[in-house]
Amino acid sequence: MSTLNASLADLQSLFLRLAPVPGVSLQERLIANAIAALLKPAGITVIEDAAGTTLGGDAGNLICLPPHFDPAQPAMMLTAHLDTVESTAALTPVVHPDRITSGGDTILGGDCRLGLTVLCDLLLQSARGTAPLKNFFVLFTVAEEIGLLGAREFDASQYNISFAYVFDSSRRPGIYIKECVGLHLFDAAFHGKAAHAGVAPEEGINAIALAAAAIANVPFGRIDDDMTANIGAIRGGHATNVVPDLVTVEGEVRSFSPDRIREQMGIIERRMREGMNGVGTLSFSTRVDFEPYVLMDGMSFLTDLERALRTCGLTPNPIRYSGGSDANMYNAKGIKAVNLGTGAQKPHTKEEFFLLEDILAVAKIAYSLVEKS
């Protein structure tokens, strides 16, 4: 077992300290300050990059280097994100005998404050401990919830990274994301013709009707075991007495194969045009939100992970998953990365919670990953 000391009382106290600090995407200044104030007095070097400036936010990614870190040697990166999907400023955490929840008025922020807690605890322990440790550092990213933007902006070139462990999955400890979907977005603009709805409706082309016919002609939802597609936003029209001339539609396609995503995008555009029956015009564009990743059996860092899980009394459980994380961005950059289950369950809802046994297990996993055997 790890010789680093996993204390549930310390982890719980640290989570309760960090969770109520607000830090929605691109407004992470307060949580970034709180982490720097926690780590710097312990001898952790905290470097803030320029991602905040580049992205139009108020804080950058935090690169946290323990005292033993050697930039000349290959390094392991452990990472979580600073931002929450909604503010936790009004959070009232409730400690139950077996779990921590919010008071029900806000999200708990376990995504990803549980990951922040465990990795801050790891850094503090590594700074004051005597256990021989592998060469590692911790990265806390900004703007993960709105497209993995902080991870995209992170310059990994000066840190000699061999691989990365991401502490951000809502699945329970022992589970890790071996295969993860990619997500591409589409924007469809339906152009009709404006007219007075009461005086001369026959002179108009109703863009809402165009969009409705087009959407009805496209399959959405679960396309098959490997793919989903969705329309998430529709905007158009401004008054009941005007035939609307423009409707915009935003949607997504997820799959484990980039080629299949692009193929499905072509199907969506073609079926939309067919549904319009030659009336009006359609502008259709796509863009990449994040690419999929598939990790191969036998990769050394996965072998190390499974060994650490077993050391902690857990059964390794690799899965396929349909939700993205910073691990997708690191893999796209050429850094092999895997997302680990932390047990922050029902994320992005007011029913979010985690079990006390899970935060303790995740801490033990982190310790086992960085300790030399």
Rosetta blueprint (number, residue, H / E / L):
1 M L
2 S L
3 T L
4 L L
5 N L
6 A L
7 S L
8 L H
9 A H
10 D H
11 L H
12 Q H
13 S H
14 L H
15 F H
16 L H
17 R H
18 L H
19 A L
20 P L
21 V L
22 P L
23 G L
24 V E
25 S L
26 L L
27 Q L
28 E L
29 R H
30 L H
31 I H
32 A H
33 N H
34 A H
35 I H
36 A H
37 A H
38 L H
39 L H
40 K H
41 P H
42 A H
43 G L
44 I L
45 T E
46 V E
47 I E
48 E E
49 D L
50 A L
51 A H
52 G H
53 T H
54 T H
55 L H
56 G L
57 G L
58 D L
59 A L
60 G L
61 N L
62 L E
63 I E
64 C E
65 L E
66 P L
67 P L
68 H L
69 F L
70 D L
71 P L
72 A L
73 Q L
74 P L
75 A E
76 M E
77 M E
78 L E
79 T E
80 A E
81 H E
82 L L
83 D L
84 T E
85 V L
86 E L
87 S L
88 T L
89 A L
90 A L
91 L L
92 T L
93 P E
94 V E
95 V E
96 H L
97 P L
98 D L
99 R E
100 I E
101 T E
102 S E
103 G L
104 G L
105 D L
106 T L
107 I L
108 L L
109 G L
110 G H
111 D H
112 C H
113 R H
114 L H
115 G H
116 L H
117 T H
118 V H
119 L H
120 C H
121 D H
122 L H
123 L H
124 L H
125 Q H
126 S H
127 A H
128 R H
129 G L
130 T L
131 A L
132 P L
133 L E
134 K L
135 N L
136 F E
137 F E
138 V E
139 L E
140 F E
141 T E
142 V L
143 A L
144 E L
145 E L
146 I L
147 G L
148 L L
149 L H
150 G H
151 A H
152 R H
153 E H
154 F L
155 D L
156 A L
157 S L
158 Q L
159 Y L
160 N L
161 I E
162 S E
163 F E
164 A E
165 Y E
166 V E
167 F E
168 D E
169 S E
170 S L
171 R L
172 R L
173 P L
174 G L
175 I E
176 Y E
177 I E
178 K E
179 E E
180 C E
181 V L
182 G E
183 L E
184 H E
185 L E
186 F E
187 D E
188 A E
189 A E
190 F E
191 H E
192 G L
193 K E
194 A L
195 A E
196 H E
197 A L
198 G L
199 V L
200 A L
201 P H
202 E H
203 E H
204 G L
205 I E
206 N L
207 A H
208 I H
209 A H
210 L H
211 A H
212 A H
213 A H
214 A H
215 I H
216 A H
217 N L
218 V L
219 P L
220 F L
221 G E
222 R E
223 I E
224 D E
225 D L
226 D L
227 M E
228 T E
229 A E
230 N E
231 I E
232 G E
233 A E
234 I E
235 R E
236 G E
237 G L
238 H L
239 A L
240 T L
241 N L
242 V E
243 V E
244 P L
245 D L
246 L E
247 V E
248 T E
249 V E
250 E E
251 G E
252 E E
253 V E
254 R E
255 S E
256 F L
257 S L
258 P H
259 D H
260 R H
261 I H
262 R H
263 E H
264 Q H
265 M H
266 G H
267 I H
268 I H
269 E H
270 R H
271 R H
272 M H
273 R H
274 E H
275 G H
276 M H
277 N L
278 G L
279 V L
280 G L
281 T E
282 L E
283 S E
284 F E
285 S E
286 T E
287 R E
288 V E
289 D E
290 F E
291 E L
292 P L
293 Y E
294 V E
295 L L
296 M L
297 D L
298 G L
299 M L
300 S H
301 F H
302 L H
303 T H
304 D H
305 L H
306 E H
307 R H
308 A H
309 L H
310 R H
311 T H
312 C L
313 G L
314 L L
315 T L
316 P L
317 N E
318 P E
319 I E
320 R E
321 Y E
322 S L
323 G L
324 G L
325 S L
326 D H
327 A H
328 N H
329 M H
330 Y H
331 N H
332 A H
333 K L
334 G L
335 I L
336 K E
337 A E
338 V E
339 N E
340 L E
341 G E
342 T L
343 G L
344 A L
345 Q E
346 K L
347 P L
348 H L
349 T L
350 K L
351 E L
352 E L
353 F E
354 F E
355 L E
356 L H
357 E H
358 D H
359 I H
360 L H
361 A H
362 V H
363 A H
364 K H
365 I H
366 A H
367 Y H
368 S H
369 L H
370 V H
371 E E
372 K L
373 S L
